Amino acid sequence: MKHFTVSLVMTACMLFAAETAPIISLQTDTENSSAGDQIKILVMIKDVTNLDTYSIDIVYDPEILELKQTAVEDPFAGIRNVLSAGNGKIIPVIRKEEGTVNISATLTGTHATGTIRENAALGVLIFTVKETAQTVITLKNGELLNNKREKIDPVTMQDLVIHKGDE
């Protein structure tokens, strides 16, 4: 009976110690919008350890949304990039084409971010709503590298639905 109890405790400890897969999500302070509204979308990450480099595509419907601004952080609004926890220099790369924007960044040197459990920013997007309609903003091709340049897998990505506002 002692042997069974020890095995059960060891299994429970191993399950508790297992790392949670990183989650990349989109967040906004408004879920309903109408034509002419401006909406800010935050690309967020949590449950990641020693993040060094990331790249993610954000896909949207250009018939409904017009991309106005993109950045890896917005310090004036208190939104700091997750890589700023590593105390190195952040090198951002933003590529845009109609309907898709890629946000990428890397941290120079060997400065690790440590473990990030709460939501932290990967990017900030500001859209103008062109047409009052429900739309989905989708995350694709999320790639994360740790400070040893090893791929972090798996990554869970959560899309965002913007609902049609009252007309």
N, C-alpha and C positions, 0 to 999 in steps of 0.2 A: 504494500500500500504506500509506503514511503517513496518508492521509486516512481510511482504514478504521480504523486503530488509534486515532486521535484520537476518532472517532465512537463506537467501542466503549467507550472509557474514559469519555467524557462520559455515555453511556447508563448505564453501571454506577454512576457517581457520582450521577446523578439517581435511580436506583432505591434506592440506599443512603440518600439524603437524604429520600426520601418519608416522610411521617409515617404511622405505624401508626394504624389506627382505634382509638378507645378501646374497652376491654373492661370491661363491668360483669359481675361474677360474684357468686355466693353461696358462702360458705365456712363450714365448721363443723369442729370438732375431732372430731366423731363422725359416722360414716356409718350406724351401726346404732343403733336405739332401740327401747325397749319402753314400754308404758303406764306412766305415772308419771314417766318420765325428763324432765329439763329439758334443752333444747338451745339453744345460743347460735348464731345465724346472723349472719355479718358480710356486709354488702353492700359489695363492694369495687370499685374502679376502678383501671385502669392505662392507660398510654399516652394521656394527655390533656394538652393545653397550655392554659394560661390559663383554667381552669375558674372560672366565676363563680356559676353557678346550675345546679341540677339538680332533676329530679323523676322518680321511678320508682315503679311499682306492683309490689308483691310479692304474688303470689296463692298461697294455700295452701288445703288442704282442712280446713274447720273441724270436720268429723266426726272427724278424726284429730289435728289440732293445735289447741291453744288459745293464742292470743297473750297473753302476760303483760306484756311490756315492750317499748317501742320508743324508740330515741334515735338522734341523729345521731352520737354518739360516746360512749365510755366511758373518760374520762380515768383513773379509778381502776384500770382494767385495762390502761392504756397504749394505748388505741385512740383516736387523735385523728382528727377529721374532716379530709378532704382539703382543705377550704377553709381550715383553720387555717394552711396554708402561705402564704396570702395576707396574713396579719397584719391583717386587717380583722375586723369583728364579723360572726359567723355568725348568721343569722336562720333557725331551723328551723321547718318546718311539717309536722306529722304528722297525717294523716287516716286514720281506721280505719272499716271496715265489715266485717261478718262475711265472712271469706274473702279480704279484700283490705286491705292497708295501703299508703298512699302516703307516701313519705319525700321531702321537698323541703327545699332550703336555698338561701339566697342569701348572697353576701358583700357587705357594704355598702362604699361608696366605690369607688375605682378600683384596688384592690389585686389584682394578678394572682397566681395560684398558681404561675406558671412551668410547667415541664414535669414531669409526674409519670409516671415510667416504671415504678416498682414499685407493688405493690398499696397502696392507701390507702383508708380507710373512708369510705363514704357513709352508713352506718347500721348499727345493731345491733338485732337482734330476739331476744327470748327467748320460746321456746314451751314449753308442757308437752304431752307426748305423751298424748293421751286414749285412743288405741287402738293396739295393736301391729299395724302394717300398713305396707307400703311406700307412700310418698307422694312427690309431686314438688312442689317449691316453684318457682314460675315468675316470671320477671321480665317485665314488660310496660310499654309506653309510656315507655321511657326517653328523657328529653329533657335535653340538655345545652346550656348557653349559655356563650360565652366572655365575657371582660371587655369586649367591644365590643357585647354583647347579640346576637351572631350565633349561630345554631344550629350546633352541632358535629355533623356527619354524616360517615360513617355511624357507628352505635354497635353493637357486637356484644354480645349479652347471653347469658349462660350460666346455665341452670337448675341446680337441685340435687336429687338423688334421696336421700331418707332411706330406708334399707333397714330391713326388719323385723328386730328384734333376736331373740335366742334367748328362747324362752318358758320 
